[in-house]
Amino acid sequence: MQNYGIIMATTDTIPGKNIEVLGLVQGNVVRAKDIGRAFAAGIRAIGGGEIKIYTDLLNEARHTAIERMVSDARAMGADAIVCVRLATCSVMDGSSEVTAYGTAVKYV
């Protein structure tokens, strides 16, 4: 589990804390693998199973999107982010966008 230096929760509260809502925070990234690797992955996909380069692509993209969301929250002076969500979509063949978003909060 990655430590981003700020509490994040998918729930709408932080147990034991009174919070003040600061606003929406988000981070996104679009990632693509190079054509050579994408071609090789396509060949591997014929046989079925996990396509490791795409798993790695999405893991890297999620990490970057979360880091950007946390940076956005820190700029607002947040202590935590609640209601954290991740969304993924395909932008074009071989690339994906990952968006991380949530609500920045401050302890009161």
TALINWO-V186871 format. One record per residue. N is the residue number from 1. RES is the residue in three letters. SS is DSSP state (A for helix, B for strand, O for the rest). PSI is psi in degrees with one decimal (none if undefined). BURIAL is I if it has 24 or more other C-alpha atoms within 12 Angstrom, else O. Layout:
BEGIN
N/RES/SS/PSI/BURIAL, N/RES/SS/PSI/BURIAL
END
This chain:
BEGIN
1/MET/O/129.7/O, 2/GLN/O/137.9/O, 3/ASN/O/115.5/O, 4/TYR/O/1.5/O, 5/GLY/O/11.9/O, 6/ILE/O/144.3/I, 7/ILE/B/131.9/I, 8/MET/B/141.6/I, 9/ALA/O/146.4/O, 10/THR/O/-11.4/O, 11/THR/O/171.4/O, 12/ASP/O/8.2/O, 13/THR/O/166.5/I, 14/ILE/O/115.8/I, 15/PRO/O/130.5/O, 16/GLY/O/3.1/O, 17/LYS/O/138.4/O, 18/ASN/O/132.7/O, 19/ILE/B/152.9/O, 20/GLU/B/130.2/O, 21/VAL/B/128.7/I, 22/LEU/B/-32.4/I, 23/GLY/B/179.2/I, 24/LEU/B/137.0/I, 25/VAL/B/149.4/I, 26/GLN/B/160.2/I, 27/GLY/B/142.4/I, 28/ASN/B/163.3/I, 29/VAL/B/146.2/I, 30/VAL/B/126.3/I, 31/ARG/B/146.3/I, 32/ALA/B/146.5/I, 33/LYS/O/157.9/I, 34/ASP/O/158.2/O, 35/ILE/A/-39.9/O, 36/GLY/A/-47.2/O, 37/ARG/A/-38.2/O, 38/ALA/A/-39.2/O, 39/PHE/A/-46.5/O, 40/ALA/A/-38.7/O, 41/ALA/A/-38.3/O, 42/GLY/A/-39.5/O, 43/ILE/A/-43.8/O, 44/ARG/A/-32.5/O, 45/ALA/A/-25.0/O, 46/ILE/O/-36.8/O, 47/GLY/O/-9.5/O, 48/GLY/O/173.8/O, 49/GLY/O/-177.4/O, 50/GLU/O/139.7/O, 51/ILE/O/95.8/O, 52/LYS/A/-39.1/O, 53/ILE/A/-31.0/I, 54/TYR/A/-32.9/I, 55/THR/A/-46.6/O, 56/ASP/A/-41.3/O, 57/LEU/A/-48.6/I, 58/LEU/A/-36.9/I, 59/ASN/A/-44.7/O, 60/GLU/A/-42.9/I, 61/ALA/A/-42.7/I, 62/ARG/A/-44.7/I, 63/HIS/A/-46.7/I, 64/THR/A/-43.9/I, 65/ALA/A/-42.0/I, 66/ILE/A/-43.8/I, 67/GLU/A/-41.3/I, 68/ARG/A/-37.3/I, 69/MET/A/-44.0/I, 70/VAL/A/-41.0/I, 71/SER/A/-41.4/I, 72/ASP/A/-42.3/I, 73/ALA/A/-42.2/I, 74/ARG/A/-38.7/I, 75/ALA/A/-24.9/O, 76/MET/O/-6.0/O, 77/GLY/O/25.4/O, 78/ALA/O/148.6/I, 79/ASP/O/-23.1/I, 80/ALA/B/169.4/I, 81/ILE/B/125.7/I, 82/VAL/B/168.1/I, 83/CYS/B/39.0/I, 84/VAL/B/133.9/I, 85/ARG/B/154.3/I, 86/LEU/B/139.0/I, 87/ALA/B/141.5/O, 88/THR/B/138.9/O, 89/CYS/B/158.6/O, 90/SER/B/126.7/O, 91/VAL/B/-43.5/O, 92/MET/B/172.1/O, 93/ASP/O/123.0/O, 94/GLY/O/1.8/I, 95/SER/B/152.2/I, 96/SER/B/148.5/I, 97/GLU/B/136.4/I, 98/VAL/B/129.7/I, 99/THR/B/132.2/I, 100/ALA/B/132.9/I, 101/TYR/B/158.2/I, 102/GLY/B/-168.5/I, 103/THR/B/120.3/I, 104/ALA/B/135.9/I, 105/VAL/B/155.8/I, 106/LYS/B/142.9/I, 107/TYR/B/138.9/O, 108/VAL/O/none/O
END
